[in-house]
Amino acid sequence: MSRQIGLVFWTTLALGICFATFVYRSAQTNSGCSVGGSYDPAVLSEKDKVYIDRFTDSSKWLETIAYGTLVGVVVTGLKNRSILISKAVNFGSALLIVSVYSSFLSQDAVLLALSKGPVCLLYSNMTRWLVVCQVWSLIVAFESLALWFLKGRHSISLAGFALLLLAVPDAHASPSAEPTPKPQEQNVAQAAAPDSVSVKKSCIVDWVKSQYGVTPTEDEIATMTSLALSVGKKAQVPPSLFQTCAFVASSLDQVRWAAYNVGSGDYKLFVKYANGVNSDISASHWSQGAFLSSLLAAAELWRAKSGLIVVSSKTPGSIVSIDDSQVGLTTYVYRASCGAHTVTVRNGMHNLLKQEVNIVDGQEVDLHADSQ
């Protein structure tokens, strides 16, 4: 009997911790945020600070409930040994520990967001799902403990208690200071806003078709349009240049490479990553992490003396290196400073191209990589 009780406790604890960890890691990977760099505390808006305070308060409040209930079970168990050999009590106690562990991950999620830079990490599923995990661990734990303590009696009270607990996730699943618009809603609003500067829709459509072989939706076009416009404006590139298809392609190629390094070359991941980058760079309180810094630095070359390198290959998706630094995947559009540059294209272990080019102002060099 004691072996069965121990099996219930340790199995529930192990599965709960594994599930919470999986949720945490999965939310990090699929957040759609451009992770890189570090947060300058000065860029935190008042809204961000209020959000962090309310989120940590909610998480700590739930943690305190879990701790207090767990202590109460232990103290009661010392007085009444029969409690400690109950499957329901051991099941509930294990879930209380899972809730405390989820609280630890919640606090770690905030620290990760502050250390990595993007504002959108604070508002992503990484933080929200962990609080939901805390809440539901508590709900199921309370239900299990209540079933044992009430022992089938007071069914009406138990039903009312269950309904009360089911209302908790709505109150604490998203503790933000104010509703945060969905990325698509933000992008559509930005795209619809009156602006004398825009980019051609055909540039976005042609780029997506050439790189991924699919046709983008209107929302996806709005995201990429807003992203290209934000990059051009923040880098102070003349509108006559950042409205060109070459500028759009060079900006999106960098985002594609960053998304590829995070996960894969999948189009859905690219769109999710582009949403995160767009949210970061379009925000008034944006944080200039490593990727955004490199994205803007590359865009600034468009207003200096520079030329264009366009690299294509018979094997799409081959890795392009400029001066020994990997920068993107074929077909790749790169704005290069004037002077000599070494371009290398590789696919796996195969070297498809290695060529030195000398760029002069306004020049465009087309390179085609073939298997050697």
C-alpha positions, -999 to 999 in steps of 0.1 A, spaced: 0 0 0 28 25 10 45 16 -23 14 26 -43 11 58 -23 47 67 -31 42 58 -67 12 82 -70 32 110 -54 65 107 -73 48 100 -106 25 130 -103 55 152 -92 77 140 -120 51 144 -147 40 178 -134 76 192 -133 83 178 -168 51 194 -182 59 228 -166 94 227 -180 82 217 -214 57 246 -214 85 270 -204 109 258 -231 83 255 -258 70 291 -251 106 304 -253 112 287 -287 79 297 -302 76 332 -287 81 349 -321 104 374 -304 137 385 -317 159 373 -288 193 389 -285 212 416 -267 203 429 -232 177 453 -217 186 488 -209 164 495 -179 159 530 -192 139 517 -221 112 502 -199 80 521 -201 57 527 -172 33 501 -187 62 475 -188 70 483 -151 34 480 -140 30 447 -160 61 432 -143 49 443 -109 14 428 -114 27 396 -130 52 390 -102 26 398 -75 1 374 -91 27 347 -93 39 352 -57 3 353 -45 -3 319 -60 30 306 -47 20 317 -11 -13 298 -14 5 267 -26 31 270 2 5 276 29 -17 247 18 13 224 16 24 233 51 -12 228 63 -12 193 48 21 184 65 10 197 99 -23 179 97 -6 147 85 17 147 116 -14 148 138 -34 123 117 -12 97 100 -41 84 79 -38 115 58 -3 106 47 -14 73 33 -42 88 12 -37 87 -26 -58 118 -30 -37 138 -5 -4 126 -20 -17 135 -55 -28 169 -43 5 175 -24 26 167 -55 6 192 -75 11 219 -49 49 214 -53 44 216 -91 26 249 -86 56 262 -65 80 250 -92 59 269 -119 62 300 -97 100 297 -99 98 294 -137 75 324 -138 101 345 -120 129 331 -142 108 340 -173 108 377 -163 145 376 -157 150 360 -191 129 387 -208 149 415 -190 183 399 -199 175 391 -235 160 424 -245 128 422 -266 98 438 -250 75 413 -266 90 384 -244 73 400 -214 39 398 -231 44 364 -248 30 330 -239 62 323 -220 49 343 -190 12 338 -195 13 300 -198 34 296 -166 8 315 -145 -19 293 -160 1 262 -151 4 276 -115 -34 282 -113 -45 248 -127 -20 229 -105 -36 246 -75 -71 239 -88 -66 202 -93 -46 200 -60 -75 217 -41 -101 195 -57 -81 164 -48 -76 175 -12 -112 186 -9 -124 152 -20 -105 135 8 -113 160 35 -150 161 27 -151 124 20 -181 125 -2 -201 147 22 -214 182 16 -216 176 -22 -233 210 -27 -204 228 -10 -179 209 -30 -196 218 -62 -197 255 -53 -160 253 -44 -152 237 -78 -171 265 -96 -152 291 -77 -119 276 -85 -127 273 -122 -132 311 -123 -97 317 -111 -78 313 -145 -98 342 -160 -86 365 -133 -50 355 -133 -40 340 -166 -30 374 -181 -21 399 -154 -11 427 -177 -17 463 -168 -39 468 -199 -50 447 -228 -21 442 -253 -33 442 -290 -25 411 -309 4 414 -333 -18 411 -364 -41 438 -351 -11 461 -345 2 454 -379 -31 460 -398 -36 492 -379 -1 504 -387 -5 494 -424 -39 512 -425 -26 544 -409 -22 573 -433 14 576 -444 30 592 -474 56 565 -475 50 529 -483 65 499 -500 51 480 -530 29 450 -521 44 432 -550 79 434 -535 66 415 -504 47 389 -524 75 383 -549 100 378 -520 79 353 -501 72 334 -533 108 332 -542 121 322 -507 92 300 -495 71 291 -526 39 303 -509 16 334 -513 14 355 -481 -19 366 -466 -29 402 -462 -20 402 -425 14 387 -433 20 414 -460 10 441 -435 35 427 -410 64 427 -435 54 461 -449 54 476 -414 87 459 -406 105 472 -437 91 508 -432 102 508 -395 137 497 -404 140 523 -432 127 551 -410 148 543 -379 179 539 -400 171 572 -417 173 557 -452 159 580 -479 124 569 -489 134 566 -525 158 538 -515 138 519 -488 107 518 -510 127 496 -535 123 458 -537 160 454 -531 158 471 -497 127 451 -487 145 419 -498 177 427 -479 158 435 -447 136 404 -449 166 382 -458 182 391 -424 150 383 -405 148 350 -424 183 342 -414 176 350 -377 145 329 -377 165 300 -393 190 302 -365 163 301 -339 145 271 -352 143 261 -389 136 274 -424 98 269 -419 77 298 -432 53 298 -402 83 303 -379 96 331 -401 62 349 -399 61 344 -361 96 358 -358 88 387 -382 58 396 -360 81 397 -329 107 419 -347 80 442 -360 65 446 -325 99 453 -311 111 478 -336 76 495 -340 72 501 -303 79 535 -288 98 518 -259 117 493 -281 149 477 -269 178 476 -293 191 441 -288 219 424 -308 197 415 -338 179 448 -341 213 466 -338 227 445 -367 195 450 -387 196 488 -384 234 488 -390 229 470 -423 201 494 -433 222 524 -426 246 513 -453 219 523 -478 225 560 -470 263 556 -473 285 548 -502 278 511 -509 267 486 -534 245 455 -537 255 419 -537 228 394 -549 237 358 -543 217 329 -558 223 292 -562 209 261 -578 204 248 -543 180 272 -525 187 277 -489 225 274 -491 244 294 -465 260 327 -476 291 341 -458 305 376 -464 341 381 -452 340 348 -432 307 358 -414 276 338 -421 249 363 -430 220 345 -448 205 319 -471 203 319 -509 188 338 -526 203 366 -505 205 403 -510 233 421 -492 241 458 -490 279 460 -488 303 489 -481 326 499 -509 358 478 -512 368 442 -514 346 415 -500 349 377 -500 316 358 -507 313 321 -499 283 299 -505 281 264 -489 255 237 -488 263 212 -460 300 202 -465 300 213 -502 316 245 -512 294 260 -540 312 294 -544 341 314 -531 347 347 -549 362 380 -541 343 411 -554 352 447 -553 322 470 -546 320 505 -559 293 530 -550 259 522 -566 271 489 -582 251 457 -582 269 424 -584 250 392 -592 267 360 -581 254 325 -591 267 296 -571 271 263 -589 283 229 -575 320 226 -580 
